[in-house]
Amino acid sequence: MSDSADRLWGARFKTPPAAALTALSRSPEYYFALAPYDLAGCRAHAHELQRAGLLTAEETGHMTAAIDQLDLDYRAGKVDPIAADEDVHTFIERVLTERLGALGGKLRAGRSRNDQTVNDLRLYLRDNVRNITTALLALQKALIFQADQHTHTLAPGFTHLQQAQPIVFAHQLLAHAQSFSRDIERIQDWDHRSAFSPLGAAAMAGSAIARRPELAAKELGYRAPCENSIDAVASRDYVAEFLFITSMIGVNLSRISEEICLWTSRQFRWVEISDSYATGSSIMPQKKNPDIAELTRGRSGRLIGNLTAMLATMKAMPLSYNRDLSEDKRSAIDSVDTLLLVLPAMAGMIETMKVNTGEMLAQAPDGFTLATEVADWLAMRGVPFKEAHEITGKLVQLCEFHQQGLSDLTDDQLAEVDVRLTPEVRSALTLEAAIHSRDGFGGTAPARVSEQISRLKARIQQQAEWVSVYQGPRL
């Protein structure tokens, strides 16, 4: 890069940049994934230049045809950035100038890399939140596929990783589906707030040439242009918010991954992963490892790290644009790539896993999971719950002393603890009774769980429609 004509800047410099500066300044290779979005912005800007009178209709036709051809050539691998291309903007201007001569150089008028780079990343993220949503929907469908089969499968529910109360396994699966559904709602909310075009902001004060940014915004599928040109080029809250959403998805993925690691252990024996979604050991032939869950759990730390890095970069950043902000793409692109890698693997693993219903049923009463039923039974008969809680605690102590379960207690043993524990209490001491009594909205009763599945399926359909109606830039 010895000649300033090869760069988008440098006319006032007397010496070329040092090699160390060039190496630091050049965008990483994966930043060039933004090329299709930069080209979409170039098309919109060419139309803006025609409206401003800087391009004739004929020149605009030549320009947009060249942009379209470069787009096709880039996607086909027929043209690639070279070492002298500092970033995607330099790359595109170089190729357009090579193909169009002086006409190619006209495209730079009225804009800046500052508004271009924000536009590129906004378009990239708006496209990719739809891809992430589609992958999340597939994961939800896998969870619902399993839940549909296990609305009557009894299992122990846990708090503090200790057996707590009996549930149906579908209810546990749907708890994860609900979290992912909210992740999609966060994505939709983010998109509504982020669908504003920075084009026309130029370097930071607005453009004296590109003066109809609302038309460029419409062409690129935005709701409107940004209200403030300084804010348009300097703010990265839309990136930080996107990274929060992806980190939250990572946390939710990590949580179900942890449970799958537990469920597939010999201690739990609840689930067996399909051979297609498990790995073995290089030294222990008997091993079948839940690597997808473990890798996903590990990648969640990476997603959280990307958010932390972006927030640290943004902190104490003076207005308007500063080169520090180029780090936004590193974090955002990596988070997109990470989720689009792990989500399909998780969906496939969950859809194909085999649930050991017999083992779950055998473990469902372990740990005195029916104790709350005794306390509730007493409370329903007028015993203050404070007393009912203490009575039930003494009953559990008695069971532990005799090494027996609640349902094994004799009439005399019940009366020994409290005379109000009549034999009728045994009607509450079954798994089925416990499950069916939790029949309020959101409860684990099979009927309520089936209704929850129906509502989730309807919500999935609505979220899929949100993806399908998106009209972004022509890519």
N, C-alpha and C positions, 0 to 999 in steps of 0.2 A: 504494500500500500504506500508507494513512494510518491504517487501523484495525487494531489488533492481532488483532481477530476474524478478519481475512482471512488471518492467518498461523498457522503451527503453534507459534509462540513469540511473545513480546512482552508478556505480561500484566504483567510487572514493570517495563516501560519507560514513562517519562513522555512521551517524544517519539518520533515515528515515525523510521524509519531515513532517513538521508540518501540522496539520489538516487544518489550515487556508490557507496554501500554496496549499494543495491538492484541496481544494474547489475552490480557485481562478484559479488554473491551468487547471482544468478539462474542457474539451470542453462542451458547452451546448448540450442538447440532439439533437437539430435539426441539429447540425453540422454532426451528423452521417448519414445524408442524402447523404453525400459524399462517403459512403461506396462502392457503385457500381463502382464509378470512381476510388477509391483507388484500388479496386480489378482489374480493367482494367489495371492500372499501374503496379500492381503486376504481371500480366500475361506477360506484355511486359518486365518487369525487369527479370523475370525467364528466358525468352529467351535470354536476354542479359548476364545473368550469365552462360548460357550454351555456348554462343559464347566465353565467357572469360575463359571457362574451369573449372568453379567452380561447375557446375552441369553437370552430365552426361545426356545423352538423356533420360535414364530411370528415373532419379531423376526429370528431367524437366517434364516428363509426369505425375509422381505422384504429383508434385507440382501444375501444371496447373489443374489437375483433382480436387485436393483439393480446389483450388481457385474457380473453377466453382461450386463445390458443396456448398461451403460457400456462394457464391453469391445467389444460389437458396434458400438455407436455410434462409438467411437474408431476402430476399424478401418475403418469405413465413411466416416470423415471428417465425421461429423455433430456431433462435439463436439471442440473443440480447447482447448489451454491458452491462457490469456490472460496479459497482461503481469504481472498481479498474482500469478500462480502462480509461486512461487519455485522449485519443483521438481516432480517427478512426484507426490510424496506430497501436496503442497499442492493440486495440480490435482485429484487423485482425491478427497481429502476435501471440497474445495469442491463438486464436482459431486454427490457422494453426499449432502452436507448439503442442497444445493438440492433434491434429489429426494426425500429421506427425512425432511427436517426434523431434529429433535433426535436421531432414531435414527442418522443419519449420523455425528454427533459421538461416538457411543459406540465407534466402531471404533478410536479412538486409544488406548483404555485398554490397559495392559499391554505396550505396544511403543514403540519409538523409531525415529526416522529412522535411527539408527545401525545397528540390526539390519535394518531394512527395506532400506537401500541395499546392504548386503552381500548380502542375499538376492536382490535384483533382479539384481545383476550376476552372481552365481553361476548363477542360473537362465538368464540370457541367454547366458553363456559355455557352459554345459553344452549348451544347445540348439545354439549356433552351432559348437561343435567338431564336432558331427555334420554340419553343413552344410559345414564346411571339409573334413572327412574325405571326404564324398561328392565334393567337387570334386577332392580329391587322388586319389581312386580313379579318377575320369574321366581325370585326367592320366596316371596309371599305365597305364590301359587303352590310351591313345593311344600311349604308349611301347612297350607290348607288341605293339600292332597293327603298328607299324613293325618291331619286333624279329622278329616271326614271319616277316616277309618277307625278313629279311636275316641269317639264321643262317649263310649261306654267302657273304655279301658281304664281300670282303676289303678291308681299309683299313689305313692306318698308325695305330698307337697312338702316343701322345705322352707324354713326360715333359719338364718344363721348356719346354713348347711346341716341342720338337724331336722329329722322328721317332725313335721308339724301337724298337718291335717290331710286326710285323703282328698284326692282330686281325680278328675278324669284327665288322662294324658293330653287329650286335645286342648284342654284349657291351658296347660303349660306351653304347648306349641303356639297357641294363638296369642299368648302374652308377648312372644317375640314378634309375631306378625303385626301386632298392634304398634310396637315400637318402630318397625320399618315403615308402617303406614304413616306414622307421624313424621318420619324422615322425609317422605315424599311430600307431605304437606309443607314442611319447612322449605323444601326445594321450590315448590310452587310459589310460596310467599316470597322467597328470595328472587325468583324470576320476575315477579310483578314489580318488585322494587328496583331491579337491576336493568330493566328493559328501556334504558334511556341512552341515546346516542351521544358520544363525545365529539363526533365530527363537527367541525366548525369552530371548535375551541382553539384549534391551531396550537401555538406554543403555550399560550396561557391566557391571552387577552381577547381571544376571538379572532376571526379572520375578516380582513377587509375585502376578500374575494369570495370566499364560500359563505354567502350571506343568506342562504335558504336551507339551513341545516335540518329543518323540519321535513323537507322533501327527501333528503338523503336518509334521514332516520326512517321514514316510511319505506323507502326502497329496501332497507336492510332488516325490516321486520321489527323495528323498535316501536315503542309507544309514542315517543316524542324525543326531541333533543334534550340534553342536560340543561338545567336552568342557569348554571353559572360556569363560565369557561374555566375559571381557576379550579373550582371543585372538580370539573370534568377531567382535567389532566392530573390533578394532584391527589385525589382521594382513591384509596384502595379498600374502603370498607366493604365494597361488594366482593372483593377477593377474600378478605378476612372472614366475612359471613359465609361465603361458599366453603371456606376451609373449616369453619366451625361445623357446618352441616356434614361435611365428609368425615370429620373427626368423630362426630356423634354417631354417624353410621358405623365407623370403625369400632367405637365403644360397644354399640349394639351387636355388631358381628362378633366381637371378642367375647361378649357375655354368652351368646349361644354356643360359640366355639368351646368355651370352658365347660359348658354343660355337656356337650357332645363328648369331650374328652373324659368326663366323669361317667356318662352313660355307657360308653363303650369299654370301660375298665372291667376287669374280672370281679372287682368288688361290687359294682352295680349290676352289670350284665343286662342292662335294659335294651341296648341297641347294638346291632351289628351293621357295620358299614359294608357296602358293596365292595367287592374286590377291585372294581374299576375306580374306586375313589379312596383306596387305602394303599399304604406302602408296607414293605417288610423291612427286616433287619439284615444287614450284611453279615452278621455273625450268629444271630439267634433265629433259626428257621421257623420257630413257632410264632413269631411276632406278626401282629397286624396293627399297624399304627394309624392313628387319625391325623395324618400329616396335614390335610387340607385345613382342619380346624386349628391345628397348631400354627401353621403358616399364616392363616388369617388373623389369629390372635396376635402374632408377632407384628404383622403389618399395621395393626391398629396403632401401635406406638409410633410408627412412621407418619401416619395421618395426623396424629396429635402433634408430632414434631413439626410438621409443615405449618400448622396453625400457629404454633408458638414462634416459629421463625418469622412468619409474616408479621405478627403483632410486634415482635421486637424490632423489626425493620421499620415499621410505621411509627413507632414511638418517637415523639419529639421531632418529627419531620416538618421543617418549615415549608410554607406554601411558596411557590407552587410545585413544579416538577423537580425532582432530584433523581439522579441516576440510581440511587439505592433501590428505587422502586422497580428496577428491572428484575429484582429477585421474585416479584410476584409470579412470574411465569414458571420459575423453577418449582415453587411450591404447588401451584395450581395444576400444572401438567402432570406432576408426579402423583398428586392425589387422584386425578382422573384415571391415570394409567393403573394405579394400584387397585382402585375399586372395580374397574372393568376387568381386572384379572381375577380378583378373588370372588366377586359375587356369582359369576356363573359356576365356579367350582363348588361354592357352598350350596347353591341351589341344586346342583346335580347330586351332591352327596346326601342332602336331606331327602330329596325325592326318592332316592333308591335305597335308603337305609331300611333295615328290617327291625321291627319293634318286637321285643320279647314280652308279650302281654302276660304270660304266666308268671314270669319273674316279678314283674311290676305288681301283680295281684298279691303274690306271696309277701312282698315287702310292704304293701300298703298299710297294714295295721301295726307294723313294727314301730317301736319307740312310743307306744301308747298314743297313737295319732287320734284315737277316738275319745281321749280324755275330755276334750272340749264339749263333746256330745253329752257327757254326764253333767257337766256344769250348766250347759244350756237347758237340759231336761229339768234340772232342779229349779233353775230360774223361771222356766215356763210354769212351774207349779208354785210360784210365789216366794221361793227362797231368795233372799237378797244375793246378788251375784258375788259379793265379797265372801259370804258364807259358802256359797256353792263352789267358789274357786278353792277355798280351804278344804272343803270336804273332798273334792276331787283330788286334790294334792295328797291327802291322807290315803285315799284309795289307791293312788299310784304307788305310794310307799309300801302299802300292804302287798301289792302285786310284785313289787321288786323283791320284797322279803321272801315271798313264797315262790318267786320265779315263775309267775304265771301271767296270763294276759287278762285284760279287763273282762272279756267275755267269759273267762273261766271261773270267775268268782261265784261262790255259792250264795244262797240267800242269807245264811248266817253271817258270812263275811261282809256282805253289803250292810246288813243291819248293825254289825259290830262297829263299822265306821260311822254310820249315822242312820237312825231309824227311818229317816225320810227317804233313804235309798231302798225303795221297795223293788220286788222282782220285776215290776213293769219297766224299770229303767233299761232292761235288756233289749227292749224294742228299739232303743236309740243306739245300741252298741253293735251295729252292723255297718259295714262299709256302704252298703246300698242306701241305708237310711241316712247316713251322714251326707252322702253325695246329693241325694234328692231333696234334703232339707235346705240346701243352699240354692234355692230357686229364685232368689231375687235377681233383678237386672244385674248382669255382670258376674253372676255366681257360677259355680262349677257344675250345677245340675245339668245333666245331658240336654234337656230341652232348651235351657238358656244358652248352652254352648252351641247347639245347632243354630239357634237364632243369630248368635254372634258370627258364625261362619257365613250365614246368608248376608249379613250386613257387610262383612268384609269383602265378600265377592262383589257386591254392588259397588263398594268404594273402589275396588281394584278396576272395575270397568270404567268408572268415572276418571280415574287417574290415567288409565290407558288412553282414553279419549283426549285428555289434556295433551298427551304426547303427540297423538296423531294429527291434531288440528294446528300444530305449530307451523308457522310460516316465517322462517328466518330468511337469511340471505340466500341468493341463488348460488349454490356451490356445485 
